[in-house]
Amino acid sequence: MSRRTALAAVITGAAAAGLPHAPALASDRGAAAGRNGAAHTVDIYAPLSGEIVSIEDVPDVVFAEKIVGDGIAIAPSGSAIVAPADGTIGKIFDTDHAFSIETDSGLELFVHFGIDTVELKGEGFRRVAEEGQRVTRGDTIIEVDLALLEEKAKSTLTPVVISNMDALTGLTKLSGPVTAGRSVILRATKE
């Protein structure tokens, strides 16, 4: 199964229907080693305030098994989902629970609020940004009604993953409390 197919399955809720397990991405196993060029680090910032949680603890196999990419999750405490880096919004899903962004550094990020939140059909979410919009780190993309979502969603853990892991030679995951648009959550190394 390709990452795009798995990503589409997450968006439509098919992950709960029993997607097969997959091994970690090749980049997790060091396949990116041996590239020429000077390495540089790209910081990815928290798209919402809360506490960092291990991606492996997300109650959805597509994220926990890193099928769509590697990263972290955030147990949210805020009501705004912001741009985690400067870039361009690729897709905001019809139910406003998830979006993708291509950063100026070429990373493809996917932010997915909660688990099975697609089933809420947009309830608890309000889109602020638009697809194709150029954004700066910290710009609001989606506003959420956290109290409502805590009541109705299977989980509010919010995965933040890099879907083009093959572009990286390393990934450092930070931990602890984070503030939207201000706290670094991931440090990606590229050549």
C-alpha positions as CSV (number, residue, x, y, z in Angstrom):
1,M,0.0,0.0,0.0
2,S,1.4,3.4,-1.0
3,R,1.6,6.3,1.5
4,R,-1.0,8.2,-0.6
5,T,-3.4,5.2,-0.5
6,A,-2.9,5.0,3.3
7,L,-3.3,8.7,3.7
8,A,-6.5,8.7,1.7
9,A,-7.8,5.8,3.9
10,V,-7.2,7.8,7.0
11,I,-9.0,10.8,5.6
12,T,-12.1,8.7,4.7
13,G,-12.0,6.7,7.9
14,A,-11.0,3.4,6.3
15,A,-8.2,2.9,8.8
16,A,-10.8,1.8,11.4
17,A,-11.9,-0.9,8.9
18,G,-8.6,-2.8,9.3
19,L,-5.8,-1.6,7.0
20,P,-2.9,-4.0,7.0
21,H,0.1,-3.4,9.1
22,A,3.2,-2.1,7.3
23,P,6.9,-1.9,8.2
24,A,8.4,1.4,9.2
25,L,9.4,3.6,6.2
26,A,12.7,2.9,4.6
27,S,14.1,6.2,5.8
28,D,13.5,5.0,9.4
29,R,15.9,2.1,8.7
30,G,18.7,4.4,7.5
31,A,18.1,4.1,3.8
32,A,18.8,7.8,3.4
33,A,22.4,7.3,4.5
34,G,25.2,7.8,1.9
35,R,23.8,10.8,0.1
36,N,26.3,13.5,-0.9
37,G,26.0,17.2,0.1
38,A,25.9,19.3,3.2
39,A,23.2,18.5,5.6
40,H,20.9,21.2,7.1
41,T,18.3,21.1,9.7
42,V,14.7,22.1,9.3
43,D,12.6,22.9,12.3
44,I,8.9,22.1,12.4
45,Y,6.8,23.9,15.0
46,A,3.7,22.9,16.9
47,P,0.5,23.3,14.9
48,L,-1.5,23.5,18.2
49,S,-0.8,23.9,21.9
50,G,-0.7,20.9,24.2
51,E,1.6,18.1,25.1
52,I,3.7,16.0,22.7
53,V,2.9,12.3,22.6
54,S,4.7,9.5,20.8
55,I,3.3,8.7,17.4
56,E,3.3,5.0,18.4
57,D,0.7,5.8,21.1
58,V,-1.9,7.1,18.6
59,P,-4.9,4.7,18.6
60,D,-4.8,4.3,14.8
61,V,-2.6,1.8,13.0
62,V,-2.0,4.1,10.0
63,F,-0.2,6.6,12.3
64,A,1.2,4.3,15.0
65,E,2.8,2.1,12.3
66,K,4.1,5.2,10.4
67,I,2.3,4.1,7.2
68,V,1.8,7.7,6.1
69,G,5.0,9.1,7.6
70,D,6.8,9.7,10.8
71,G,6.4,12.4,13.4
72,I,4.7,13.0,16.7
73,A,1.2,13.6,18.1
74,I,-0.1,16.3,20.3
75,A,-2.6,16.0,23.1
76,P,-4.3,19.4,22.4
77,S,-5.1,22.1,24.9
78,G,-5.8,25.0,22.4
79,S,-8.5,25.9,19.9
80,A,-6.4,26.9,16.9
81,I,-4.5,24.7,14.5
82,V,-1.8,26.8,12.9
83,A,0.8,26.5,10.1
84,P,3.8,24.5,11.5
85,A,6.1,26.1,9.0
86,D,6.2,28.6,6.2
87,G,4.7,27.1,3.0
88,T,1.7,26.4,0.9
89,I,-1.5,24.6,2.0
90,G,-2.0,21.6,-0.3
91,K,-5.3,20.2,0.8
92,I,-7.8,20.9,3.5
93,F,-10.3,18.1,3.8
94,D,-14.0,18.7,3.3
95,T,-14.7,18.0,7.0
96,D,-11.9,20.4,8.0
97,H,-10.3,17.9,10.4
98,A,-7.0,17.6,8.5
99,F,-4.7,19.4,6.1
100,S,-1.4,19.0,4.2
101,I,1.2,21.7,3.7
102,E,4.4,21.8,1.6
103,T,7.0,23.7,3.4
104,D,9.4,26.2,1.8
105,S,12.1,23.6,2.6
106,G,10.3,20.9,0.6
107,L,8.9,18.9,3.4
108,E,5.4,17.5,3.0
109,L,3.5,17.7,6.3
110,F,0.2,16.2,7.3
111,V,-1.7,17.4,10.3
112,H,-4.8,15.3,11.3
113,F,-6.9,16.5,14.3
114,G,-8.0,13.5,16.3
115,I,-8.9,10.0,15.4
116,D,-12.0,9.1,13.3
117,T,-13.0,12.8,13.4
118,V,-14.0,12.5,9.7
119,E,-17.1,10.9,11.1
120,L,-18.1,14.2,12.7
121,K,-18.6,15.6,9.2
122,G,-17.0,19.0,10.1
123,E,-18.8,19.5,13.4
124,G,-16.4,21.2,15.8
125,F,-14.1,22.6,13.0
126,R,-14.0,26.0,11.3
127,R,-11.8,26.5,8.3
128,V,-9.8,29.8,8.3
129,A,-7.3,29.2,5.5
130,E,-7.8,28.0,1.9
131,E,-6.2,25.4,-0.3
132,G,-3.3,26.8,-2.2
133,Q,-2.9,29.7,0.3
134,R,0.6,30.8,1.2
135,V,1.0,30.7,4.9
136,T,3.6,31.8,7.5
137,R,4.4,29.7,10.6
138,G,1.7,30.5,13.2
139,D,-1.0,31.5,10.7
140,T,-4.3,29.9,11.7
141,I,-5.5,27.2,9.4
142,I,-8.4,25.7,11.3
143,E,-10.2,26.6,14.5
144,V,-11.6,23.8,16.7
145,D,-14.2,23.5,19.4
146,L,-12.0,21.5,21.8
147,A,-14.7,20.8,24.4
148,L,-17.1,19.4,21.8
149,L,-14.4,17.3,20.1
150,E,-13.2,15.9,23.5
151,E,-16.8,14.8,24.0
152,K,-17.5,13.4,20.5
153,A,-14.2,12.2,19.0
154,K,-12.7,8.8,19.6
155,S,-9.5,10.6,20.5
156,T,-8.2,14.2,20.1
157,L,-4.6,13.1,19.8
158,T,-3.4,15.0,16.7
159,P,-0.7,13.4,14.5
160,V,1.8,15.7,12.8
161,V,3.8,13.7,10.3
162,I,6.3,14.2,7.5
163,S,5.0,12.2,4.6
164,N,8.1,12.5,2.4
165,M,10.5,10.8,4.8
166,D,12.7,9.7,1.9
167,A,13.8,13.3,1.6
168,L,15.4,13.1,5.1
169,T,18.6,11.8,6.5
170,G,17.5,12.2,10.1
171,L,14.6,13.1,12.3
172,T,14.7,14.3,15.9
173,K,11.4,14.3,17.9
174,L,11.1,16.6,20.8
175,S,8.9,16.1,23.9
176,G,7.0,18.0,26.5
177,P,4.5,20.9,26.5
178,V,4.2,23.0,23.3
179,T,2.8,26.3,22.3
180,A,1.2,26.6,18.8
181,G,3.5,28.3,16.3
182,R,6.3,28.8,18.9
183,S,7.6,25.4,20.1
184,V,9.7,23.2,17.9
185,I,8.3,19.6,17.7
186,L,10.5,18.0,15.0
187,R,14.0,18.7,13.7
188,A,14.4,17.2,10.2
189,T,17.9,16.8,8.7
190,K,18.1,17.1,4.9
191,E,21.0,17.1,2.5
